Amino acid sequence: MKLFKTNPFKIKRPLTHAEQLQSARVKGDSALTLFKTAHAQLDAANQDLSALVADAQNKVAELNKHAEAALSEISMNLAVQNRLKDFIN
């Protein structure tokens, strides 16, 4: 004897109110699960983006320090250059 996983005989009839209610609950639960999954994925994406922003800000701060140091060196070099003019001329 072969056992069927689902009922092979489908009777077309209107759903009862209880069946309609159960169907609506299943749809609602499915939608809620999708929303929870989307919420969790968005949270993970936001954490990744926050880490990226922090890393970029650290790099910008480091580059600004390098730029300030270079400008300071240029100023000192120009001052020395101006003093050396007197000896060259």
Secondary structure, 3 states (H helix, E strand, C coil): CCCCCCCCCCCCCCCCHHHHHHHHHHHHHHHHHHHHHHHHHHHHHHHHHHHHHHHHHHHHHHHHHHHHHHHHHHHHHHHHHHHHHHHHC
